[in-house]
Amino acid sequence: KPAGRHPVASFIVITNLYLMYLSRKMTKIASLAALLVGRHAAVEAFSPSQIGSHALLPASPVAPMFAAPRHDVRSDGAMMEMDPEERKIQETLAEHQQNAPKLGFDVDVRSLVQYNHGFAVMSTNSKANPGFPGGSVVGFAPDEDGRPVFVFSGMSTHTQDLLADPRCSVTIAAKEFKGAADGRVNLMGKVTLVGKEERDAMKQVYLAKHPGAFWVDFGDFNWFRMDEITDIRFVGGFARAGSITPEEYREAKPDPIFAFGTAIASHMNDDHMSSTIAMVAHAIPGLEVSEAVITSVDSLGMYVKCTRTPRASDQPQQFKIRLPFPRKIEDRKGVKEVIMEMTRAASVPSTESE
């Protein structure tokens, strides 16, 4: 203790110093909470506006921050301390994403299943361990109605499970799936044996997706199909999840650009990422990103996973945004033309300023 100071006075001084230290820490925490809330709100705003089954977010550009399901971050008042420029960027982006054209859930789901890599996780009711689910990675191919077709060995555990109880679910991830920001579909229904009269047609469907599947002619392999689809769940990325009815799924047609969208995305990501970054900046003024990776391309636009460091922060964040085309595209040539058009438009401001 300081010389000549009463122990109680010393305690009070030390306590006050500690409270000052805590106050500074809480101020930093409040600022961080504001950034986190802003980041979460931006992620919601950056994602397509369908939440639940065909539900639309309110028209207000700021409304998505509070309307959509989100983590409970207790930071009352902290939002007021957000950098005004950062808030303006978020509001601009939220409005842009609200109005960005996008495929409906039904077309998105149908396209993901159609142009998948042909493998899925099947969950069955275990025959060997009653009450527990069984999980298997299986090959599949969708028929013209989007019903998954399978060919299984009689010795496989999932085959035995299905013969005992046809109820199961099949989880299919997008071809470009790398994490939670990418799409996946869960089909729930009944998978049953197919009669001999349909097997030749099913073989053609399966071999179109898996041309090297020589085992389809083995005697102990049998054909199955999910004839009865009862529930369909879709997650398209952060803050984009919902469901469609089996009827909507059956009637939907796959988007034609989805078929080769991955190849276009790979080419742009490998050779022209600077153009994608420029297109993002041109579409959303003020949004400066350090990385822009195209994750999927369809007839109405692209989804782009961006990396940026917000103002007043040293922590980078990643989020996915919708970058729409100026018009609907019907073929590969059209995609090339519209991307070149968007690239030229994005380069005009920088050219004029030089």
C-alpha positions in Angstrom: 0.0 0.0 0.0 1.2 3.6 -0.5 3.0 5.1 2.5 0.8 6.9 5.0 -2.5 5.8 3.3 -5.2 4.0 5.2 -5.8 0.4 4.1 -9.5 1.1 3.3 -8.5 4.2 1.2 -6.0 2.0 -0.7 -8.7 -0.6 -1.3 -11.0 2.1 -2.6 -8.4 3.5 -5.0 -7.5 0.0 -6.3 -11.2 -0.8 -6.7 -11.8 2.4 -8.7 -8.9 1.7 -10.9 -10.2 -1.8 -11.6 -13.7 -0.5 -12.3 -12.1 1.9 -14.9 -10.3 -1.0 -16.4 -13.6 -3.0 -16.6 -15.4 0.0 -18.1 -12.9 0.2 -20.9 -13.1 -3.5 -21.6 -16.9 -3.3 -21.7 -16.7 -0.4 -24.2 -14.5 -2.6 -26.4 -16.9 -5.5 -26.0 -19.9 -3.3 -26.9 -18.1 -2.1 -30.1 -17.3 -5.7 -31.0 -20.9 -6.7 -30.4 -22.0 -3.9 -32.8 -19.6 -5.2 -35.5 -20.9 -8.8 -34.9 -24.5 -7.7 -35.1 -23.7 -5.7 -38.2 -21.9 -8.6 -39.7 -24.7 -11.0 -39.0 -27.3 -8.6 -40.4 -25.1 -8.1 -43.5 -24.9 -11.9 -43.9 -28.7 -12.1 -43.8 -29.0 -9.2 -46.1 -26.4 -10.6 -48.5 -28.3 -13.8 -48.9 -31.5 -14.3 -51.0 -34.6 -13.0 -49.4 -36.6 -16.2 -49.1 -36.8 -17.5 -45.6 -38.9 -20.5 -44.9 -41.3 -21.8 -47.5 -41.6 -19.1 -50.2 -41.5 -16.4 -47.5 -40.2 -12.9 -48.4 -38.5 -10.5 -46.2 -40.0 -7.1 -45.6 -39.4 -4.5 -48.3 -37.4 -2.2 -46.0 -33.6 -2.6 -46.7 -32.9 -2.5 -43.0 -35.7 -4.8 -42.0 -33.8 -8.1 -42.7 -31.5 -7.2 -39.8 -34.3 -7.7 -37.4 -36.9 -9.9 -39.2 -35.0 -13.0 -40.0 -34.1 -15.7 -37.4 -30.6 -14.8 -36.0 -28.3 -15.4 -33.1 -29.3 -13.6 -29.9 -26.6 -10.9 -29.5 -27.4 -8.8 -26.5 -26.1 -5.4 -27.5 -28.9 -2.8 -27.0 -27.5 0.6 -28.0 -24.3 -0.8 -29.4 -25.7 -0.5 -33.0 -25.7 3.3 -32.6 -21.9 3.3 -32.3 -21.5 1.6 -35.7 -19.4 3.5 -38.2 -21.9 5.6 -40.3 -20.1 4.7 -43.5 -20.2 1.0 -42.6 -23.9 1.2 -41.8 -24.6 2.9 -45.2 -22.7 0.1 -47.0 -24.8 -2.5 -45.2 -28.1 -0.8 -46.0 -27.1 -0.3 -49.7 -26.1 -4.0 -49.9 -29.3 -5.1 -48.1 -31.4 -3.2 -50.6 -29.5 -4.5 -53.6 -29.9 -8.1 -52.4 -33.6 -7.7 -51.7 -34.2 -6.7 -55.3 -31.7 -9.1 -56.9 -33.5 -11.6 -59.2 -33.0 -15.2 -58.2 -34.3 -18.7 -59.0 -37.3 -19.9 -56.9 -36.7 -22.6 -54.3 -38.3 -25.2 -56.5 -36.0 -24.6 -59.5 -33.0 -24.3 -57.2 -33.7 -27.6 -55.5 -34.5 -29.4 -58.8 -31.3 -28.0 -60.4 -29.1 -29.0 -57.5 -30.3 -32.6 -57.6 -30.1 -32.8 -61.4 -26.6 -31.4 -61.8 -25.1 -33.0 -58.7 -21.9 -35.1 -58.7 -24.1 -38.2 -58.2 -23.4 -39.1 -54.6 -25.5 -38.6 -51.4 -25.7 -39.6 -47.8 -28.6 -42.0 -47.2 -30.0 -42.4 -43.7 -32.0 -45.5 -43.0 -33.6 -47.1 -40.0 -31.1 -49.7 -38.9 -32.3 -53.3 -39.0 -29.2 -54.5 -37.0 -29.5 -51.8 -34.4 -33.2 -51.0 -33.9 -33.9 -47.4 -33.0 -30.7 -46.1 -34.4 -30.2 -44.5 -37.8 -27.8 -46.0 -40.3 -25.8 -43.8 -42.6 -24.2 -44.6 -46.0 -22.6 -42.7 -48.9 -24.4 -44.0 -52.0 -24.4 -43.3 -55.7 -27.6 -42.1 -57.3 -29.1 -40.5 -60.5 -32.3 -38.5 -60.8 -34.9 -39.7 -63.4 -36.9 -37.2 -65.4 -39.2 -36.5 -62.5 -36.2 -35.9 -60.1 -36.7 -39.2 -58.3 -33.3 -40.6 -57.1 -32.5 -44.0 -58.7 -30.1 -46.4 -56.9 -28.4 -49.8 -57.6 -27.4 -51.6 -54.4 -25.7 -54.9 -53.5 -27.8 -57.3 -51.6 -25.1 -57.6 -49.0 -25.1 -53.8 -48.2 -26.5 -52.9 -44.8 -28.6 -50.1 -46.3 -30.1 -52.6 -48.7 -31.2 -54.8 -45.7 -32.4 -51.7 -43.9 -34.6 -50.6 -46.9 -36.1 -54.0 -47.4 -37.1 -54.0 -43.7 -38.3 -50.4 -43.7 -38.3 -48.3 -46.9 -38.5 -45.0 -45.0 -35.3 -43.0 -45.3 -33.8 -39.7 -46.2 -31.2 -38.7 -48.8 -29.0 -35.6 -48.3 -27.5 -34.2 -51.5 -24.9 -31.5 -51.4 -24.2 -29.1 -54.3 -21.5 -30.1 -56.7 -19.3 -27.2 -55.5 -20.1 -27.8 -51.8 -17.3 -26.8 -49.4 -19.1 -25.6 -46.3 -22.1 -24.1 -44.6 -22.4 -21.3 -47.2 -23.1 -23.8 -50.0 -26.4 -25.5 -50.9 -27.8 -28.9 -49.9 -31.1 -30.7 -50.2 -32.7 -33.4 -48.1 -35.3 -35.6 -49.7 -37.4 -37.7 -47.3 -39.5 -40.6 -48.4 -39.7 -44.3 -49.2 -37.1 -46.2 -51.3 -38.4 -49.4 -52.8 -37.4 -52.2 -55.2 -38.2 -51.6 -58.8 -39.7 -54.2 -61.0 -37.8 -56.0 -63.8 -39.8 -54.3 -66.5 -38.3 -50.9 -65.6 -34.7 -51.9 -65.0 -33.4 -51.3 -68.5 -34.7 -47.7 -68.5 -33.2 -47.1 -65.0 -29.9 -48.5 -66.1 -29.7 -45.9 -68.9 -30.5 -43.1 -66.4 -27.9 -44.3 -63.9 -25.1 -44.9 -66.5 -25.6 -41.4 -67.9 -24.5 -40.1 -64.4 -22.1 -42.9 -63.6 -20.7 -44.2 -67.0 -18.1 -46.3 -65.2 -20.5 -48.2 -63.0 -19.7 -51.7 -64.4 -21.4 -53.4 -61.4 -24.9 -52.5 -62.6 -24.9 -55.9 -64.4 -23.8 -58.0 -61.4 -26.4 -60.6 -60.4 -26.5 -59.6 -56.7 -27.2 -55.9 -57.4 -30.8 -54.6 -57.3 -32.5 -51.5 -58.5 -34.2 -49.1 -56.1 -36.0 -45.8 -56.5 -37.4 -43.1 -54.2 -41.0 -43.4 -55.6 -42.7 -41.7 -52.7 -41.1 -38.3 -51.7 -42.9 -36.9 -48.6 -40.8 -34.0 -47.6 -38.1 -31.8 -49.2 -35.9 -29.4 -47.2 -33.4 -27.0 -48.8 -30.5 -24.9 -47.4 -29.0 -22.6 -49.9 -26.5 -21.0 -47.6 -26.6 -18.6 -44.7 -30.1 -17.3 -43.9 -31.6 -19.1 -46.9 -33.5 -22.2 -45.9 -36.9 -23.6 -46.4 -39.0 -26.3 -48.0 -41.0 -27.1 -51.1 -43.8 -29.6 -51.6 -43.3 -32.8 -53.5 -45.7 -31.5 -56.2 -43.6 -28.3 -56.6 -40.5 -30.5 -56.9 -42.0 -32.8 -59.5 -43.3 -29.9 -61.7 -40.1 -27.8 -61.5 -37.6 -28.0 -64.4 -33.8 -27.8 -63.9 -32.2 -24.5 -64.8 -30.3 -25.0 -68.1 -27.3 -22.8 -67.1 -26.8 -24.9 -63.9 -25.5 -27.7 -66.1 -22.2 -25.9 -67.0 -22.2 -23.2 -64.4 -19.5 -24.8 -62.3 -17.1 -24.8 -65.3 -17.8 -21.1 -65.8 -17.2 -20.3 -62.1 -13.9 -22.3 -62.1 -12.6 -20.4 -65.1 -13.6 -17.0 -63.6 -12.1 -17.9 -60.2 -8.8 -19.1 -61.7 -8.2 -16.5 -64.3 -10.5 -13.5 -63.8 -11.1 -12.9 -60.1 -10.2 -9.3 -60.4 -13.1 -8.8 -62.8 -15.5 -10.4 -60.3 -14.2 -8.1 -57.6 -14.8 -5.1 -59.9 -18.3 -6.3 -60.8 -19.1 -6.6 -57.1 -17.9 -3.0 -56.4 -19.8 -1.7 -59.4 -23.1 -3.4 -58.4 -22.8 -2.3 -54.7 -21.1 1.1 -54.4 -18.8 1.3 -51.4 -18.4 -2.5 -50.9 -14.8 -3.2 -51.3 -13.8 -6.9 -51.2 -10.4 -8.5 -51.3 -11.6 -11.8 -52.7 -14.7 -12.8 -54.8 -15.2 -16.5 -55.5 -18.1 -17.4 -57.8 -19.8 -20.5 -56.3 -22.6 -21.0 -58.8 -24.0 -19.6 -62.0 -27.6 -19.9 -63.2 -29.8 -18.2 -65.9 -30.5 -15.1 -63.7 -27.1 -14.5 -62.1 -24.3 -15.7 -59.9 -23.7 -16.3 -56.2 -20.3 -14.9 -55.1 -18.5 -15.7 -51.8 -16.8 -12.5 -50.8 -14.1 -11.7 -48.3 -13.8 -8.2 -46.8 -12.6 -6.5 -43.6 -15.3 -4.1 -42.3 -14.5 -0.5 -41.4 -13.1 -0.1 -37.8 -12.2 -3.8 -37.7 -9.1 -5.9 -38.3 -11.1 -9.2 -38.6 -12.0 -10.3 -42.1 -15.4 -11.7 -42.8 -16.8 -14.0 -45.5 -20.3 -13.9 -46.9 -22.2 -14.8 -50.0 -24.0 -12.3 -52.2 -26.2 -12.5 -55.3 -24.8 -10.8 -58.4 -27.6 -10.7 -60.9 -27.4 -10.6 -64.7 -29.0 -7.7 -66.5 -31.3 -10.2 -68.3 -32.2 -13.9 -68.3 -29.6 -16.1 -70.1 -30.5 -19.2 -72.2 -27.2 -20.7 -73.2 -23.4 -20.8 -72.7 -22.7 -18.1 -75.3 -25.2 -15.8 -73.5 -23.4 -16.2 -70.2 -20.0 -15.3 -71.8 -21.5 -12.3 -73.4 -23.2 -11.0 -70.3 -20.1 -11.5 -68.1 -18.0 -9.5 -70.6 -20.7 -6.8 -70.6 -20.7 -6.6 -66.8 -16.9 -6.6 -66.7 -16.7 -3.7 -69.2 -19.4 -1.7 -67.3 -17.4 -2.2 -64.0 -14.2 -0.9 -65.6 -15.7 2.4 -66.9 -15.5 4.4 -63.6 -11.8 3.6 -63.1 -11.0 4.3 -66.7 -12.8 7.7 -66.6 -10.9 8.7 -63.4 -7.5 8.1 -64.9 
